[in-house]
Amino acid sequence: MNDDQTKGTFDKLKGDMKEGLGKLSGNESMEAEGKVDQAKGSIQGKYGDTKEKLADKFNDAVDRNR
């Protein structure tokens, strides 16, 4: 797991908490902020997944050419 995957997971969890607290307290702004954090986390996590897959493919290619 790389930093982007970790940060993405953290942001999604943070967003879940904010959205839940916003719903409980009736704070629509906090609820919306939570949804934004979830989306940000999802995007960052997918970026990290892609980065890791590319690194794996690169390392496999280097290993085959040794």
Contacts in CASP RR format, 6 or more apart in sequence:
PFRMAT RR
TARGET T0000
AUTHOR 0000-0000-0000
METHOD contacts of the structure
MODEL  1
MNDDQTKGTFDKLKGDMKEGLGKLSGNESMEAEGKVDQAKGSIQGKYGDT
KEKLADKFNDAVDRNR
1 52 0 8 1.000
2 48 0 8 1.000
2 51 0 8 1.000
2 52 0 8 1.000
4 44 0 8 1.000
4 45 0 8 1.000
4 47 0 8 1.000
4 48 0 8 1.000
4 51 0 8 1.000
5 44 0 8 1.000
5 45 0 8 1.000
5 48 0 8 1.000
5 49 0 8 1.000
5 52 0 8 1.000
7 41 0 8 1.000
7 44 0 8 1.000
7 45 0 8 1.000
8 40 0 8 1.000
8 41 0 8 1.000
8 42 0 8 1.000
8 44 0 8 1.000
8 45 0 8 1.000
9 41 0 8 1.000
9 45 0 8 1.000
10 41 0 8 1.000
11 37 0 8 1.000
11 38 0 8 1.000
11 40 0 8 1.000
11 41 0 8 1.000
11 44 0 8 1.000
12 37 0 8 1.000
12 38 0 8 1.000
12 41 0 8 1.000
12 42 0 8 1.000
14 34 0 8 1.000
14 37 0 8 1.000
15 33 0 8 1.000
15 34 0 8 1.000
15 35 0 8 1.000
15 36 0 8 1.000
15 37 0 8 1.000
15 38 0 8 1.000
16 34 0 8 1.000
16 38 0 8 1.000
17 34 0 8 1.000
18 30 0 8 1.000
18 31 0 8 1.000
18 33 0 8 1.000
18 34 0 8 1.000
18 37 0 8 1.000
19 30 0 8 1.000
19 31 0 8 1.000
19 34 0 8 1.000
19 35 0 8 1.000
19 38 0 8 1.000
20 31 0 8 1.000
21 27 0 8 1.000
21 30 0 8 1.000
22 28 0 8 1.000
22 30 0 8 1.000
22 31 0 8 1.000
23 31 0 8 1.000
END
